[in-house]
Amino acid sequence: MSSKKRFKQPPKNKDTKLGVPSDKLSIPAEQQPPIFSLRYLDSEYCLTKCDKDDQAAFALKLLRLSKLTWSQIQSQDRHKLGYEKISRDAIKAPIPNFITEDVNFIAFRFSGMKPMVGYRDGAIFYVIWLDRNFTLYDHG
């Protein structure tokens, strides 16, 4: 018996609830809520390095932000539900090779003033670093 489990592909019909509804494809990213990805989370600034309180605060922040559109988030205070831009030159950790020079980093606060830093691509926000010890950049 194989230890690997296989998953069946969902049926490809119009009644399935999986996938992106066709009416959502034409909505500009600014009018959509953020989609959060932890795919590229740095191992030194990972969720697993956070304590339980920070992990819970992170989950609650993602929940709150997912109720807003990007346009609404941009009008929020940078230390509450909004964000601030972080200069690439300010980042002290190695920046992954796939992140090109033209990418702008932004930081949301996830637990008190602790920033989660990453970048936005359309409606998706890729979280790269959870700066739980304020060591990722100078917080002047």
C-alpha positions as CSV (number, residue, x, y, z in Angstrom):
1,M,0.0,0.0,0.0
2,S,1.4,3.4,-1.0
3,S,1.9,6.1,1.6
4,K,1.2,8.8,-0.9
5,K,-2.4,9.9,-1.1
6,R,-3.8,11.0,-4.4
7,F,-6.5,13.6,-4.9
8,K,-9.0,13.4,-7.6
9,Q,-9.3,16.4,-9.9
10,P,-12.6,18.2,-9.4
11,P,-15.1,17.8,-12.2
12,K,-14.8,20.5,-14.9
13,N,-18.3,21.7,-15.1
14,K,-20.1,25.0,-14.6
15,D,-21.7,23.8,-11.4
16,T,-18.5,23.4,-9.4
17,K,-17.8,26.0,-6.7
18,L,-14.0,25.8,-7.3
19,G,-12.2,28.3,-9.3
20,V,-12.6,32.0,-9.9
21,P,-16.1,33.1,-10.9
22,S,-16.0,34.6,-14.4
23,D,-17.6,37.9,-13.2
24,K,-14.6,38.3,-10.8
25,L,-12.0,38.2,-13.5
26,S,-13.0,41.6,-14.9
27,I,-12.9,43.4,-11.6
28,P,-9.8,45.6,-11.1
29,A,-7.4,44.5,-8.4
30,E,-8.0,47.7,-6.5
31,Q,-11.7,46.7,-6.0
32,Q,-10.9,43.2,-4.8
33,P,-9.9,42.1,-1.3
34,P,-6.3,41.0,-0.9
35,I,-5.4,37.3,-1.3
36,F,-2.6,36.4,1.0
37,S,0.2,34.0,0.1
38,L,2.8,32.5,2.5
39,R,4.5,30.7,-0.4
40,Y,7.8,32.6,-0.1
41,L,7.9,33.2,3.6
42,D,11.5,33.4,4.7
43,S,12.5,30.7,7.2
44,E,14.2,33.1,9.5
45,Y,11.2,35.4,9.7
46,C,8.6,32.6,9.5
47,L,5.3,32.2,11.2
48,T,6.8,29.1,13.0
49,K,9.3,31.5,14.7
50,C,6.5,33.6,16.2
51,D,4.9,32.9,19.6
52,K,1.3,31.8,19.8
53,D,0.0,35.3,20.5
54,D,1.7,36.7,17.4
55,Q,0.4,33.7,15.3
56,A,-3.1,34.4,16.5
57,A,-2.7,38.2,15.8
58,F,-1.4,37.3,12.3
59,A,-4.5,35.2,11.5
60,L,-6.8,37.9,12.9
61,K,-5.1,40.6,10.8
62,L,-5.5,38.5,7.6
63,L,-9.1,38.0,8.4
64,R,-9.7,41.8,9.0
65,L,-7.8,42.8,5.8
66,S,-9.6,40.2,3.7
67,K,-12.9,42.0,4.5
68,L,-11.6,45.2,2.7
69,T,-10.7,46.0,-0.9
70,W,-7.2,47.2,-1.8
71,S,-8.7,50.6,-2.4
72,Q,-10.2,50.7,1.1
73,I,-6.9,49.4,2.6
74,Q,-5.0,52.3,0.9
75,S,-7.1,54.8,2.8
76,Q,-6.4,53.3,6.2
77,D,-3.8,54.4,8.8
78,R,-0.5,52.7,8.1
79,H,-0.3,51.4,11.7
80,K,-3.8,50.0,11.7
81,L,-5.3,48.3,8.7
82,G,-3.2,50.3,6.2
83,Y,0.4,49.7,5.1
84,E,3.5,51.7,4.4
85,K,6.2,51.3,1.7
86,I,9.6,50.0,2.8
87,S,12.7,50.9,0.8
88,R,14.4,47.9,-0.7
89,D,17.7,49.4,0.5
90,A,16.4,49.3,4.1
91,I,15.9,45.5,4.1
92,K,18.7,43.8,6.0
93,A,17.7,40.2,5.2
94,P,18.7,38.6,1.9
95,I,16.1,39.4,-0.7
96,P,15.0,36.3,-2.7
97,N,16.6,36.2,-6.2
98,F,13.2,36.1,-8.0
99,I,12.2,39.5,-6.6
100,T,13.3,42.0,-9.2
101,E,14.6,45.5,-8.6
102,D,11.3,47.1,-9.6
103,V,9.3,45.3,-6.9
104,N,8.0,47.6,-4.1
105,F,7.9,46.2,-0.5
106,I,5.1,47.1,1.8
107,A,4.5,46.4,5.5
108,F,1.3,45.8,7.4
109,R,1.3,45.6,11.2
110,F,0.2,42.2,12.3
111,S,0.8,42.1,16.1
112,G,0.9,45.5,17.8
113,M,3.6,47.3,15.8
114,K,5.3,44.2,14.4
115,P,5.4,44.3,10.6
116,M,4.7,41.7,8.0
117,V,6.6,42.7,4.9
118,G,6.1,41.5,1.4
119,Y,5.0,42.7,-2.0
120,R,1.8,43.0,-3.9
121,D,1.1,41.5,-7.3
122,G,-2.4,42.5,-8.5
123,A,-4.7,41.4,-5.7
124,I,-2.2,39.0,-4.2
125,F,0.0,40.0,-1.2
126,Y,3.0,37.7,-0.8
127,V,4.3,37.8,2.8
128,I,8.1,37.4,2.8
129,W,9.0,38.4,6.3
130,L,7.3,38.5,9.7
131,D,9.5,41.0,11.6
132,R,8.6,39.9,15.1
133,N,11.9,41.2,16.6
134,F,12.1,44.4,14.6
135,T,15.4,43.3,13.0
136,L,14.4,43.3,9.3
137,Y,14.9,47.0,8.8
138,D,15.4,50.2,10.8
139,H,12.2,51.3,12.3
140,G,13.2,54.9,13.0
